[in-house]
Amino acid sequence: MFPFSYTKVSDTSAAVAAGQRGGRYVAGGTTLVDLMRETVERPEALVDIAALPLRDITTTANGGLRIGALVRMADAAADRTVRTTYPVVSEALELSASAQLRNMATIGGNIMQRTRCTYFRDVTAACNKRQPGSGCAALEGFNRTHAILGGSDQCVATHPSDVAVAFAALEATVRLLGPNGERTVPFADFLLQPGATPDREHAIQRGELITAVEIPAQPRPLRSGYLKVRDRQSYEFALTSAAVALHLQGGVIRAAKVAAGGVGTVPWKLPAVERHLIGKRPSAALWTEAAERAADGASPLTHNRFKVELLKRTVARQLRVVGGTR
């Protein structure tokens, strides 16, 4: 591990000032500390923000939900309001990592975590995300777990977060505090596809601090849930996943929110699936028809072609679980 300075802050203004000077924020440390041990990350300064007052879960004025950036994953999953109003969020959290990590890791840190691509974490391998211009070893290497959606000739690494898939489906926003004050970024714009700049992963500016994730008010009643398909049941990242939220009224689907994980360079919203569901009555045939659109635009690699069909089946299965059949 390389030398670094360490500063602990207790208010947001001090945190922003330290971040503006180039400090890297750390709270639970479940991702950044690992990367530092492996010398993938070499920050010169750490800013400990664990003491900041960002641990509340509250209902917003318009009936949405605000989850503070420093709320631990386990606490968010167990929160009564989260569990009853947005089961898709609590289920995504409970299917993440291990119980020990969920007791330490925060919501803000989770959506900021970096890819689990083995080439990114191997400092001897070519990786444009770690070292721009060095190449992408995954393109010609073993790419079974890599992205089939949103990739580029620079990077095909998947985003590892489960709860980010739920936030993408629900069209959440990220609240930021920085040197120029507060701003809000739609979740769809917060995590960036690699394009020609795979090392730029977030729409976060120097010194900015995540203060909360907000889920907008949804039509009620709302059924929702999260399905994760992986090689083993415990402590494994998704091969595919599906976050589904459906508003049914009078036996008809009036609103649909669907996103996929494990297949995209960012959590992948599925608008074509959503559009196919609106105005129709739940049925086994409808779930299959809608899910056929889940892999639209996919560009599979040598070893992950199976993800195209697996994604469709994952989405169809979760639509059936959440929406039921007649």
N, C-alpha and C positions, 0 to 999 in steps of 0.2 A: 504494500500500500504506500502511496506517495504522500508526502507531508501536506497538511492542509490546516487552515485556521478554523476555529470553531467559535460561534457566537450564539448565545441564547437570548431570545427576545420575548417580551411579555405584552407588547402591543403592536397593532398592525402597522402603524406609521414607522416604527423602528424596523419592522420586518421588510417593508417596502424599500426603505432607505438602504438597508443592507443588501437586498436583492438587486437594487439599482447599481450598487458597487460591484456586482458580479457574484455575489454569494448564491449558493444553491440551497433551496429550501429542503429541509428534512423534518419529518414528524415521526411516523412509525419506523421509517428506515428499512422497511422490508424489501424494497427494490434497490434503492440507491446504494445502501451499504454493501449488498451483494455485488453490485457492479464495480464498486470501488475495490473490493477484495480481489476481484478478477482482473483489475486494472483496465476494464472496459471504460469506466468513467474515472476521470482524474481531476475532480474539482479542487480549486485552490482554496475555496472558502465554503464552509457549511453554515447555514443559518437555521438553528433549531427553533421551529415555530410551534412546538407541541403545547406550549403554555398559552397560546392565543385563544381568545373566547369565541371559538368557531365550532362549538360542539352541540348546537341546538338543532332539533327537528321541529319545525313549526308549520302551521297552516298559513298560507298567504291570504291577502285580502280578497283575491278573486277565487279562492277555493282550491288553489294549487298546494304544492308541498315544497318546502324549502329544507334541504339537508345541508347542514354546515360542513365545510370542507374537512374539518378535523373530527367529525363523527367517525368512530371506529366502525368497520364493516360489521362486526358482530352486533354492535349496539343498533345499527340501522336495521339489520335483518330482524332483530327481536322487537323493534319498536311497534307498539300496538297499531298506531296510525298507518305506518308503512305496510304492515302485514294485512290489514283489513282493506285499505284503499288501493294499494298497489302490490298485490302478491307477486307480480312479475319481478319487482325489485328485490323483495326479500328472498325469493327463490334463487334469483341470480347470485345474490350475495352468499347464500348458504351452499351453493354449488361451487364456490370459489375457494381455491387454496386449501389450507388446513384450518382447523379450529384455532390453533395457536397463532397462525398468521392473521386470521380474521380478528383476533383479540388485540392485535397491534396495528394493523394496516388501516389507513384512513380512506374516506371516500375520495378526497382530493388526490391523494397519492395513487389510488387505484386507477383513476382515469388518466393519470400522468405516467403510469408505468410504461417501460419500454418493452420492445418485442422480446419474445422468447426464442427467436431464430437462433439456432446453434451457431451459425456463421457470425452473427453479430456478437455473440458471447465468446467466440474463439478469436483472440487477438492476433493469431497467425493467419486467419482467413481474410480474403478480400470482402469488404463490406462498405458500401457507399454510405450507409447510415452512420457507421462508426467513424469512417475515414473517407470523406467525399472524394470521388475520383479514383478510388482504388478498385472498383468493380463490385460485382455481386456474385459471390460463389454459389449461391442457391440456384441461380438460373441454370447452370449446367451440373450442379451437384445433386445431392439427395434432397428433394423438395416435397416430400409426402405431406408435410404439415403446413405448407405455405399457401399463399393466397391464390384464389382463382378469380377474384374480383378486385379491381382497383389497383392492380400492380402496374409496373412500368419496366422499361429496360434497365432501370437503375435499382429497383428493389421490389421484392415480392413477399416481404415479411408480413405476417398477420399481426393485428393488434390483439393482445392477450386478455383484455378485461371482459368479464361476464356482465357486470352491472352496467358497463358502458353500452352494451347491446340493448339492455332494458331502457336506459336513458335515451338512446337513439330512437327506439320504437315510440316512446312517449313524447318525443320532440321536446326534450328538456333544454334548458339553457344553463350556461355557466356564468356565474357572477365573479367578476375580477376587480381587484383593487390595485391601482398602480400609481406611479408618480403623477399622472394626470387625472387622478380620481377614479371613480367607479365606471364600469361598463359591463354590458351583458352580451354574451356571444351565444348564438344558437348552437346546440350540441353538434348539429350537422356540419357546422363551420369550424368547430373547435379542434377536432382531430383532423389532420391533413393527410390526404393521399400523397404518396411519395413523388410522383411526377419526376421532374428533373432535380428536385432538391429533397431527397429522402432523409437527410439529416435534420430537416425542419419538420417536426412532428405535430406541433401545436400552434394555434393562433394566439399564443401568449407572448407578450412583449417583455423586454428586459425590466426586471423589477416588479412585474405584476404577480399578484398573489391570488390564488383561487380562494374565495370566501364561502361559496355555497354552490350547490346544484339545485335548480328549481324545476319542478315538474309542473306544467301548466294544468289548470282545471280540465278534467275530462268529463264527457257526458256520462251520465249515470242511468241505469246500473252498468257497471263495467266489469267484465270478466277478463282476467289476465293470468299469464303464467309463463314460465321459462323452462325450456328443455335443452339439455346439454348432452351431446353425444361425444364420447371420448374412448380412448383405448382401454382405460381402466376406470373403475368407479371412484377411486379416491385420489385426490391431489394430482390431477392431470388437466391439461389445457384442452380446449374443445377442438375436435375435428370439425364439427359443425354445431351450431346452436340456433335456437329460435326463441325470440321474445314476441309474444302475441297479446294484444289487448283488443277486445271486441265489445262494442255497445250494441245490444240487441233490444229492439222495442217492437212490440206487436209481432214477434216471430221473425222479424227482418233485421238484417245487419245494417245499422245506421252509420256506424263509424268503425274503422279497422286500423290498427297500428301494428305493423309487423317489421321486424328487423332480424338480421342473421349475424352470427359471430363465427369465428374460426375459419372463415372463408374469404374475408376481405382484409385489405391493408388497414381499414378502419371498420368499426361496426357498420354493417351494411343495411341501410333502409331498403325496403322492398315495395316501392310504390305501385308497381304493376300488380303485385299480389293484392295489395290493399284495394286498388280500383276494381279488381275483378270481384271482390267480396261485397262491395257496397250495394245495397238495395236488393240483395238476394237472401233467400231462406237457407239456413244451415242444412247441409246434407253431405253424405260421404262423397258424392260426386263433386260437389262444389269445392271441398277441401283439396281434392286431387287436382281439379282443374286450376285452381288458384295457385297451388304449389308448383305447378309446371312452369310458372313464370318466375320462380325464385332465382333461377340461375341465368336469367337473361343477361347477355353480355359477358358471360364467363370465358376466361382464357386459361384453361387448365395447363399444367406443366407435365413433365414426363411422368412423375410419380404420384400426382394428386388428381388424376382424372376421375377417380372414384368419388371425389367430393361433389361433382355436379349432380349425380343421382342421389347421393347421400343428403345433400342440401334439400332437394325437393322432398324427399321422404321425411326429413326432420321437420320441415315446415308443415307438411300435410298432417303429420302426427300431432303436432302441437295445436294446429287449428282444430283438429278433431277433439283433443283433450279440453281445450278452452271453450270451443263453440258447441260441442256435442253434435249428435246426429239424430235424424228422424228416420 
